[in-house]
Amino acid sequence: MPIWMYVLLGVGAAALVARVLGLPPILIFVLSAAGLVPMAALIGRSTEDLAQHVGPKFGGLLNATFGNAAELIIGAIALREGLLSLVKASITGSIIGNTLLVLGMSIVLGGMRHGVQTFDAREATRNSTMMLIALASLVTPAAFAAVDPDRVAIEEISVAVALLLLLVYAAYIAFSLTPAGQTVLAEEVGPHAEEGRQSWSQRTALLVLVGATVATVLLAETLVGTVEAFTHALGWSEFFVGLIVVPLVGNIAEHFSAVQLAGKNKLETSLAIAAGSSTQIALLVAPVLVLLGLAFGHWLTLVFHPLEIVAVGTAAVIFTVVSVDGESNWLEGVQLLTLYVMLAVVFFFLRV
């Protein structure tokens, strides 16, 4: 990890101390948000190094399990506290953040340094299809709710759709384990690793993974516990924080890696990181949170705000358009970033 990541480890410890001392909520929120960044990076690195010890097939499963652990933990804790709008916004924000912000920055940097870059259009098409399925999982419950506002039926539909999404994701992982899908695993296992660094031993990687996961839970609880005070003090909506701030905090380390790789003319790997993460959020994290809502007593339906559906829909369509030809240039990256900023501005002024 870069030196600044180690500095943020100390910041995370300071957040826990600030929580114990009862310092101002804004300070605690900022410190805990910063402290979550290296935790996500450590989970990512330990997962990559474990994957090297267990082989590509089980490594792919490991990555599929922990690829978005930070977002899942933050979402689960927010769900337990009943912050449903924050949870839904974080799901939407993670999808559009990976698809538009991360991929857009990667394409801009890669295009400016290397001109037109190429990638495997077949894998991009698989991811775009998954995103369109995720879009359908948002549109259909919302359409039903508009026609028949029966809450019980809406909740039952959401659970059924969540189970179907998990089934599709399981099929995606199963396909990744076949010879035809080995390119998926090749991109998902260890692509973010820094060149020339020494891998951790299996025992060290496992200990770091456990420790970083526990620390993520503690910092996520601290963050979620100050969200309401933070948003009230700044005049921001809980919706905007969930859509923009939480996804950046939970995935900034992976974002940084994707952009760096594009700058080294490895756009295919950057695209695999961005698109793969969006797919995992939509088809694994979101349905898991719906099912966790049953255990927590807070039903999380898949009926999202119309603007969230529009955001995911436009992100899925533009990703498909950009990736269908198997090549990109910096202008396409600018277009992706423009759409992301446009959506962020709209959501900043939205009060729900």
Buried (B, 14 or more C-beta within 10 A) or exposed (E): BEEEBEEBBEBBBBBBEBBEEEBEBBBBBBBBBBBBBBBBBBBBBBBBBBBBBBEBBBBBBBBBBBBBBBBBBBBBBBBBBEBBBBBBBBBBBBBBBBBBBBBBBBBBBBBEEBEEBEBBBEBBBBBBBBBBBBBBBBBBBBEBBEEEEEEEEBBEBBBEBBEBBBEBBEEBBEEBBEEEBBBBBBBBBBBBBEEEEEBBEEEEBBEBBEBBBEBBBBBBBBBBBBBBBBBEEEEBBBBBBBBBBBBBBBBBBBBBBBBBBBBBBBBBBBBBBBBBBBBBBBBBBBBBBBBBBEEBEBBBBBBBBEBBBEBBBBBBBBBBEBBEEBBBBBEBBBBBBEBBEEBBEEBEEBEE
